[in-house]
Amino acid sequence: MSNVLSIAAVTAVLKVLLENGLVSDPIAASVGDVIVTALPPDRISVEADERAQINLFLYQVTQNRNVDWVSQEFRSRHSHINGNPRSPTPPLALDLHYLLTAYGAKDFQAELLLGYAMQLLHKTPAITSDIIENTLINASTTNTSSAFSQAVATVSVSDLAEQIGQIKLTPEFFNMEETSKLWSALQTHYRPSATYLASMVLIESSNDKSEGFSIMPLSQPSIEQVMAPAKTDQMIVAGTTLVIRGKRLRGEITRVRLGNTETLLVPQEVKETQISLLVPPDLYASVQGIQIVHLTMGNAGQTDHLVESNVAAFVLHPTITAFVAQVENSGDNLRTAEITVKFQPKVGKAQRVVLLLNEVSGNSPVAYSFLVSPRTEDTDVVMIPVKNVKPGTYIVRVHVDGAESPLFKSQSGAYDSPQVTIL
């Protein structure tokens, strides 16, 4: 029953989005008292009673051009979300067309408001289910006397937001003839305006002959950024949490693929725009590929691939500890020694390893670089001979296939570890 609210919910979310932006936007504030409405344009007061106003009007509903693309796999997933049995009737896919109009009684008010609204919608091309849920909760509690609030109060807001999934907004630019036809049909005074498309709404038939509405999320998840958690060191290392940000990341069953392996990992937390994953301890330090994989549950209880995201990349950095042994005088006040480095994760036998030493202090601090010999097997401990090194204390770093180990700072803010002393 909650699906029938989806069209009204889309309009309500867009209206609240514009209202919230007005609160903090300095240009909109300079116009003065502005209201946001969702009325037919012929209901807006103009001329002597005209005021600063933004109006969002659903003027047309059309069939989506990609209706044939709505696959049986998606319909199975969508029916699972709605709790309805699968229907043999293909869904009716719709697009919602909105007219965004700015009004103002004074010079430039309409232009300022239209520019503000278009900029806001341009910055928000897609609205996630989390934003939809929060908006609907606020809308249903702010004005409990409205018809929309009373309707929302009878359903589960989280289920409704889940069914909507994501609103994708794109501008539709009309020429003068198309604009003239639209405003002639509205039979009201023309005002500066822009048109937008919200895509797409599915109307499905179910076995109980009830109809439901929902916005179909775009099929392919998209990774935009891979990073370490906020308020932590920016380097990604084994055993820490990886944050994946993007669009349409949440599927019926969401998994993560690292590298070229077919092994799929279970994320810690899944949201529409963000996924958290614990970096496995056995992943090699290097540049790694990452994909989001959406699976669907089949009739026999087996999972099948539904869709995969783009491949993004991140650098997994090794962490190390180091100590020095077998220090000998090599003449000219130089030393030879053996530096033992313990790695996390293990270093692959075919990986390229370079040891870097940077002197901590001195009038003319020196730096050394040593290419490490290949190994016969994967290992977490590598003994690296160094020669012709000036006595002193050195900060130690390694590069593993180009991935650099992190350094750590003292309370004074200076890098001080890991380090070794060669005397």
C-alpha positions as CSV (number, residue, x, y, z in Angstrom):
1,M,0.0,0.0,0.0
2,S,2.9,2.4,0.7
3,N,4.0,2.3,-2.9
4,V,1.2,4.5,-4.0
5,L,2.9,7.4,-2.1
6,S,6.1,7.3,-4.2
7,I,5.1,10.0,-6.8
8,A,4.0,12.3,-4.0
9,A,7.1,11.4,-2.0
10,V,9.4,12.4,-4.9
11,T,7.7,15.8,-5.1
12,A,7.9,16.2,-1.4
13,V,11.6,15.4,-1.2
14,L,12.5,17.9,-4.0
15,K,10.4,20.6,-2.3
16,V,12.2,20.0,1.0
17,L,15.5,20.0,-0.8
18,L,14.8,23.5,-2.1
19,E,13.5,24.7,1.2
20,N,16.5,23.5,3.1
21,G,18.9,25.2,0.7
22,L,17.1,28.5,1.1
23,V,17.9,28.6,4.8
24,S,21.7,28.8,4.2
25,D,22.1,30.3,0.8
26,P,23.3,33.9,1.0
27,I,22.0,34.9,-2.4
28,A,18.5,33.5,-1.6
29,A,18.6,35.2,1.7
30,S,19.3,38.6,0.0
31,V,15.9,38.2,-1.8
32,G,14.1,38.2,1.5
33,D,11.2,36.1,2.6
34,V,10.9,33.2,0.0
35,I,8.4,30.3,0.0
36,V,8.6,27.0,-1.8
37,T,5.4,25.5,-3.1
38,A,4.3,22.5,-5.2
39,L,1.2,23.9,-6.8
40,P,-0.2,24.2,-10.4
41,P,1.1,27.5,-11.8
42,D,-2.4,28.9,-12.2
43,R,-2.8,28.7,-8.4
44,I,0.1,31.1,-7.8
45,S,-0.7,34.7,-7.1
46,V,0.8,37.1,-9.6
47,E,0.9,40.8,-10.5
48,A,-0.2,42.9,-7.5
49,D,-0.1,39.9,-5.1
50,E,3.1,38.4,-6.5
51,R,5.8,37.5,-4.0
52,A,9.3,35.9,-4.0
53,Q,8.5,32.2,-4.5
54,I,9.8,29.0,-6.0
55,N,7.2,26.6,-7.4
56,L,7.8,22.9,-8.3
57,F,5.0,21.5,-10.5
58,L,4.6,17.9,-11.8
59,Y,3.2,18.8,-15.2
60,Q,3.6,15.5,-17.1
61,V,4.1,11.7,-16.6
62,T,5.5,9.8,-19.6
63,Q,6.6,6.2,-20.3
64,N,10.3,5.7,-19.8
65,R,12.2,4.9,-23.0
66,N,14.2,2.2,-21.2
67,V,11.1,0.1,-20.2
68,D,12.4,-2.9,-22.2
69,W,15.6,-2.8,-20.2
70,V,13.8,-3.6,-17.0
71,S,15.0,-7.2,-16.7
72,Q,13.4,-10.2,-15.1
73,E,16.3,-10.2,-12.6
74,F,15.5,-6.7,-11.5
75,R,11.7,-7.4,-11.3
76,S,12.6,-10.3,-9.0
77,R,14.6,-8.1,-6.8
78,H,12.0,-5.3,-6.8
79,S,9.2,-7.8,-5.9
80,H,11.4,-9.1,-3.0
81,I,11.8,-5.5,-1.7
82,N,8.1,-4.9,-2.0
83,G,7.1,-8.2,-0.4
84,N,4.9,-9.0,-3.4
85,P,5.0,-12.2,-5.4
86,R,6.5,-11.9,-8.8
87,S,4.0,-10.9,-11.4
88,P,4.1,-12.1,-15.0
89,T,3.1,-8.7,-16.2
90,P,6.1,-6.4,-17.0
91,P,6.2,-3.2,-15.0
92,L,5.1,0.1,-16.4
93,A,8.1,2.4,-16.3
94,L,7.4,6.1,-15.9
95,D,9.3,9.4,-15.9
96,L,8.2,12.4,-13.9
97,H,8.5,15.8,-15.5
98,Y,8.7,18.9,-13.3
99,L,8.4,22.6,-14.1
100,L,10.5,24.7,-11.8
101,T,9.4,28.3,-11.7
102,A,10.6,31.4,-9.9
103,Y,8.5,34.4,-9.0
104,G,9.4,37.8,-7.7
105,A,7.7,41.2,-7.3
106,K,10.9,43.1,-7.6
107,D,13.7,43.4,-10.2
108,F,15.9,40.4,-10.5
109,Q,14.2,38.4,-7.7
110,A,13.0,35.8,-10.1
111,E,16.3,35.5,-11.9
112,L,18.2,35.1,-8.5
113,L,15.8,32.5,-7.3
114,L,15.9,30.5,-10.5
115,G,19.6,30.5,-10.6
116,Y,19.8,29.4,-7.0
117,A,17.4,26.5,-7.5
118,M,19.1,25.3,-10.7
119,Q,22.5,25.4,-9.0
120,L,21.2,23.4,-6.1
121,L,19.6,20.7,-8.3
122,H,22.8,20.6,-10.4
123,K,24.8,19.9,-7.3
124,T,22.3,17.1,-6.4
125,P,21.8,15.0,-9.5
126,A,20.9,12.0,-7.4
127,I,19.1,11.7,-4.0
128,T,19.8,8.6,-2.0
129,S,17.3,6.5,0.0
130,D,18.9,7.7,3.2
131,I,18.1,11.3,2.3
132,I,14.7,10.4,1.2
133,E,14.0,8.6,4.5
134,N,15.1,11.5,6.6
135,T,13.2,14.0,4.5
136,L,10.0,12.0,4.7
137,I,10.3,11.6,8.5
138,N,10.7,15.4,8.9
139,A,7.9,16.1,6.4
140,S,5.5,13.8,8.2
141,T,6.2,15.3,11.6
142,T,6.4,19.0,10.7
143,N,2.9,19.5,9.4
144,T,0.8,16.6,10.7
145,S,-2.4,18.1,9.4
146,S,-1.4,17.9,5.7
147,A,-2.8,15.1,3.5
148,F,0.7,13.9,2.7
149,S,1.8,13.8,6.3
150,Q,-1.3,11.8,7.2
151,A,-0.7,9.4,4.4
152,V,3.0,8.9,5.3
153,A,2.0,8.2,8.9
154,T,0.1,5.1,7.8
155,V,3.2,3.4,6.3
156,S,6.7,2.4,7.1
157,V,8.9,5.4,6.0
158,S,12.0,3.2,5.8
159,D,10.3,0.7,3.6
160,L,9.0,3.5,1.3
161,A,12.5,5.0,1.1
162,E,13.9,1.6,0.3
163,Q,11.3,1.1,-2.5
164,I,12.1,4.5,-4.0
165,G,15.8,3.7,-3.8
166,Q,17.3,6.7,-5.6
167,I,16.0,9.7,-7.4
168,K,18.0,10.7,-10.5
169,L,17.5,14.3,-11.7
170,T,18.4,15.6,-15.1
171,P,17.5,19.0,-16.7
172,E,15.4,19.1,-19.8
173,F,16.1,22.1,-22.0
174,F,13.2,23.3,-24.1
175,N,13.4,25.6,-27.1
176,M,11.1,28.6,-27.3
177,E,8.4,26.8,-29.2
178,E,8.2,23.9,-26.6
179,T,8.2,26.4,-23.8
180,S,5.4,28.4,-25.4
181,K,3.3,25.3,-25.8
182,L,3.8,24.3,-22.2
183,W,2.8,27.7,-20.7
184,S,-0.1,28.0,-23.1
185,A,-1.4,24.7,-21.8
186,L,-1.1,25.9,-18.3
187,Q,-3.2,29.0,-19.2
188,T,-1.3,31.3,-16.9
189,H,1.3,34.1,-17.0
190,Y,4.8,33.0,-18.1
191,R,7.6,33.3,-15.5
192,P,11.3,32.3,-15.7
193,S,11.4,28.6,-15.5
194,A,13.3,25.3,-16.1
195,T,12.2,21.7,-16.6
196,Y,13.6,18.6,-14.9
197,L,13.2,14.9,-15.3
198,A,13.0,12.5,-12.3
199,S,13.6,8.9,-13.4
200,M,12.2,6.4,-13.1
201,V,9.0,5.2,-11.5
202,L,7.8,1.6,-11.9
203,I,4.1,0.6,-11.6
204,E,3.9,-3.1,-11.1
205,S,0.9,-5.4,-10.9
206,S,0.9,-8.2,-8.3
207,N,-1.0,-11.4,-7.7
208,D,-3.3,-9.6,-5.3
209,K,-4.3,-7.2,-8.0
210,S,-3.0,-4.2,-6.1
211,E,-0.7,-1.7,-7.7
212,G,2.5,-0.2,-6.3
213,F,4.8,2.6,-7.2
214,S,8.5,2.7,-6.7
215,I,11.5,4.5,-8.2
216,M,13.9,2.1,-9.9
217,P,17.5,2.6,-8.8
218,L,19.9,2.7,-11.7
219,S,21.3,-0.8,-12.3
220,Q,25.0,-0.3,-12.1
221,P,26.8,0.6,-8.8
222,S,29.4,3.3,-9.3
223,I,32.6,3.8,-7.2
224,E,33.8,7.4,-7.0
225,Q,36.3,7.3,-4.2
226,V,38.2,4.8,-2.0
227,M,39.8,6.1,1.1
228,A,40.7,5.5,4.8
229,P,38.2,6.5,7.4
230,A,37.9,10.2,8.4
231,K,40.1,11.3,11.3
232,T,42.7,8.7,10.7
233,D,46.0,8.5,8.8
234,Q,45.3,8.9,5.1
235,M,47.2,5.7,4.2
236,I,45.3,2.4,3.9
237,V,47.0,-0.5,5.6
238,A,46.1,-4.1,6.3
239,G,43.7,-4.7,9.1
240,T,42.1,-1.2,8.9
241,T,38.7,-0.2,7.5
242,L,38.4,0.8,3.9
243,V,35.7,3.4,3.0
244,I,34.2,3.1,-0.5
245,R,32.0,6.0,-1.7
246,G,29.9,6.3,-4.7
247,K,26.3,5.8,-6.0
248,R,23.9,3.0,-6.0
249,L,26.2,0.9,-3.9
250,R,23.6,-1.1,-2.0
251,G,22.1,-4.1,-3.7
252,E,19.9,-7.0,-2.6
253,I,23.1,-8.8,-1.7
254,T,26.2,-6.6,-1.7
255,R,29.7,-8.0,-1.9
256,V,33.2,-6.6,-2.6
257,R,35.9,-8.0,-4.9
258,L,39.5,-7.1,-4.4
259,G,42.0,-7.6,-7.3
260,N,41.2,-10.2,-10.0
261,T,40.1,-12.9,-7.6
262,E,36.6,-14.4,-7.8
263,T,36.4,-14.4,-4.0
264,L,33.8,-11.9,-2.7
265,L,34.1,-10.3,0.6
266,V,31.3,-9.3,3.0
267,P,31.4,-5.6,3.9
268,Q,31.0,-4.3,7.4
269,E,28.4,-1.7,6.6
270,V,26.4,-1.0,3.4
271,K,24.7,2.2,2.5
272,E,23.4,3.6,-0.7
273,T,26.5,5.9,-1.1
274,Q,29.1,4.3,1.2
275,I,30.4,0.9,2.1
276,S,32.9,0.0,4.8
277,L,35.2,-3.0,4.4
278,L,37.8,-4.5,6.7
279,V,41.0,-4.9,4.7
280,P,42.0,-8.6,4.8
281,P,45.5,-9.3,6.3
282,D,46.6,-11.5,3.4
283,L,46.3,-8.9,0.6
284,Y,49.6,-7.9,-1.0
285,A,50.8,-4.3,-0.5
286,S,50.5,-2.6,-3.9
287,V,48.0,-0.9,-6.1
288,Q,44.8,-2.9,-5.7
289,G,41.6,-3.0,-7.8
290,I,38.2,-3.0,-6.1
291,Q,34.7,-3.6,-7.4
292,I,31.2,-3.7,-5.9
293,V,29.2,-6.7,-6.9
294,H,25.4,-7.0,-6.5
295,L,24.0,-10.5,-6.2
296,T,20.4,-11.7,-6.3
297,M,18.9,-14.7,-4.6
298,G,17.5,-17.2,-7.0
299,N,14.5,-19.5,-6.6
300,A,16.7,-22.4,-5.4
301,G,18.3,-20.3,-2.7
302,Q,21.5,-19.9,-4.8
303,T,23.1,-16.5,-5.5
304,D,23.9,-15.3,-9.0
305,H,25.7,-12.3,-10.3
306,L,23.4,-9.4,-11.0
307,V,25.7,-6.5,-11.8
308,E,29.2,-5.2,-11.1
309,S,30.5,-1.7,-10.6
310,N,33.4,0.0,-12.4
311,V,36.9,-1.0,-11.2
312,A,38.4,1.6,-8.8
313,A,42.0,1.5,-7.4
314,F,43.6,2.2,-4.1
315,V,47.1,1.8,-2.7
316,L,47.5,-0.7,0.2
317,H,50.6,0.4,2.1
318,P,52.8,-2.0,4.1
319,T,53.6,-1.4,7.7
320,I,57.0,-2.3,9.0
321,T,59.3,-2.6,12.0
322,A,63.1,-2.6,11.6
323,F,66.2,-3.3,13.6
324,V,69.9,-3.4,12.6
325,A,72.6,-6.0,13.2
326,Q,76.1,-7.0,12.0
327,V,77.4,-3.4,11.9
328,E,81.0,-3.2,10.6
329,N,83.5,-0.5,9.7
330,S,84.0,-0.3,5.9
331,G,86.5,2.5,6.0
332,D,86.3,6.3,5.4
333,N,84.1,6.4,8.5
334,L,81.4,4.4,6.7
335,R,79.6,1.3,7.8
336,T,78.1,-1.9,6.4
337,A,75.2,-3.6,8.2
338,E,72.2,-5.8,7.9
339,I,68.7,-4.3,8.5
340,T,66.0,-6.8,9.3
341,V,62.5,-5.5,8.3
342,K,59.3,-7.2,9.4
343,F,56.4,-6.6,7.0
344,Q,52.6,-6.5,7.4
345,P,51.2,-8.0,5.1
346,K,53.7,-10.5,3.7
347,V,55.9,-9.5,0.7
348,G,55.3,-11.6,-2.4
349,K,58.3,-13.3,-3.8
350,A,57.9,-11.4,-7.1
351,Q,57.3,-8.0,-5.6
352,R,59.8,-5.2,-6.0
353,V,61.1,-4.0,-2.7
354,V,63.3,-0.8,-2.1
355,L,64.7,0.2,1.3
356,L,65.0,3.9,2.0
357,L,67.1,5.5,4.8
358,N,66.9,9.1,5.8
359,E,69.2,10.6,8.4
360,V,67.3,12.1,11.3
361,S,69.7,14.9,12.2
362,G,72.9,16.6,11.2
363,N,74.1,19.6,9.3
364,S,73.9,17.8,6.0
365,P,71.5,14.8,6.4
366,V,72.0,12.0,3.9
367,A,69.6,9.6,2.3
368,Y,70.2,6.1,0.9
369,S,68.2,3.8,-1.3
370,F,68.8,0.0,-1.6
371,L,67.1,-2.3,-4.1
372,V,66.3,-5.6,-2.3
373,S,67.2,-8.9,-4.0
374,P,64.2,-11.1,-5.1
375,R,63.0,-13.8,-2.8
376,T,62.2,-17.5,-3.4
377,E,58.9,-17.4,-1.4
378,D,56.5,-15.0,0.2
379,T,57.7,-13.8,3.6
380,D,57.0,-11.3,6.3
381,V,60.7,-10.9,7.3
382,V,63.4,-9.6,4.9
383,M,67.1,-9.2,5.8
384,I,68.5,-6.4,3.7
385,P,72.3,-5.7,3.5
386,V,73.4,-2.1,3.4
387,K,76.9,-0.8,2.7
388,N,78.9,2.5,2.7
389,V,76.4,4.1,5.1
390,K,77.4,7.1,7.3
391,P,77.0,6.4,11.1
392,G,73.9,7.9,12.5
393,T,70.2,7.5,13.2
394,Y,67.9,6.9,10.2
395,I,64.2,6.9,9.5
396,V,63.3,3.7,7.7
397,R,60.8,3.3,4.8
398,V,60.2,0.7,2.2
399,H,58.5,0.7,-1.2
400,V,56.7,-2.5,-2.1
401,D,55.7,-2.3,-5.8
402,G,55.6,1.4,-5.3
403,A,53.5,1.4,-2.2
404,E,55.3,3.3,0.6
405,S,55.3,2.3,4.3
406,P,53.9,5.0,6.6
407,L,55.9,7.0,9.1
408,F,54.8,8.0,12.5
409,K,55.2,11.3,14.4
410,S,56.3,12.2,17.9
411,Q,54.3,14.5,20.1
412,S,56.3,17.4,18.7
413,G,55.0,16.6,15.2
414,A,58.3,15.4,13.8
415,Y,58.6,12.0,12.1
416,D,60.5,9.6,14.5
417,S,59.7,6.0,13.6
418,P,60.4,3.5,12.5
419,Q,64.1,4.1,12.8
420,V,67.4,2.4,13.2
421,T,70.8,3.5,14.6
422,I,74.0,2.5,12.8
423,L,77.1,3.3,14.9
